[in-house]
Amino acid sequence: METRDRKQGAVVRRIRPEGIVPLELWDLRVGDGILWDWAARDDFGGVLRRALGMLHAGGGATRSEGPVPPCVRGFSGVYLTGGGAARLAPGFEGAPWPVWFGSEGAHAAEPGGRALLAGQGYDGWVVDLGQTSLKVFAGGRRWAFPRDYEVLPVRRDDRVPLDDQRESLRRFIGDALRRCLEEGAPGPDAIVLALPSRLDDRGVPEGSSYHGMGGDDRLVSDACLRAGLPPLTVFVLNDAELAAMTARLDRRRQGRTLVLTIGFGVGAALIES
């Protein structure tokens, strides 16, 4: 489904890559808590491996959605990517299924995004809004803009009006894109934008650690307007979906693959073939 911003002429299009199933595993029940609670611990690799063994056997439930979808059961292998994936390697030694570590690390969005653009007939930018930074890949160059936790805190602050929180996020994205233009990035005719959130059919995010993101149907169009971008198409998808598109390009990978992005938290998607 597409939505068009009247002022900017931007077309926002929700992309659902064929054969890739987005999953919510960050709140998978593990012991007395959830997976999120373990993410910063030194033994997270071993904890995650045991949790995946439970999923492989067809078990597991999340706090928010209940039992994990049955399509996950019996996956062929695991693909770990993202800036925090490499540190988990010791915990996966001797795993009963193949484990592949993506070579892209924190830049996992780039190859999948470029492939998505090429498939749609465009040569544009890949933009990845992570929980810790915004990354832009354009014209053969890379930019990274760290999140200012004073302006965009992780913890919700009800003293700050919702509209102000939304404006701060739009400003963060828009100003970063404008800076890329000012530093010589070629003006795009399309953008692939990965967001750290579930998205509805219109591409509207449900929420994340960026408070104010949830339900903001003006986020993408207003950020493009602030950046001074020309009328263009913005393909939006979940960050784990885009990481799975990159994983699908990896020739080492085989079969039904559970893709996990390890960074601020844990994102997940299943490549069905």
C-alpha angles and dihedrals in degrees: 000000000000132000124192126210108225096213100042103030089227116153113214111202125184109221121202107188111225114249094017121107117196114221136196107220102141090097096042107148110252119172110312094340143028134277091261090064091061100043097097096044124105092236094052092114093061092043091051092048091054091047091052090051087057091051092047089056091053098258134112136090135206125226094235103039108020123225117027112252111272091235088078094063115107096010114182098229147336127253115200119196141153133079094297100044100094094061090062095062097099091056092056099052109128094011112170092235132045116279120199124190115210115237093214097071110177090003095063092124096062105073094041092046093050090049091050091051092048090050090055093047097252137121105204146118132308113214122188118190104199128180091255104030147000114244125197127192113193137149093355093307134105130217129185123193115191120224115252102224091196091061097030105031123187094222117072115249111198089191089073113074115243092240090056091051090051093048091052091055094046089050092050093053097038096048091048092053091046090053091054090054091048090051094055107272109153112251108261127228089203139014133206107212122191116199127193093235145073110268133209124226091277093053094253111148121235096210147286139179086302098088112218093033094100113096095359102144091176097054098100099036095045092048090052090048092051091049091056093236120164121244106296146147119264116200108202128194141150116282093238091052090055092046088053090054088056091047090052089060091057109103092207092065120092136181130345104354130194107215118202124187111206118200130097086355137337125295122185143192135164123229102211096197 
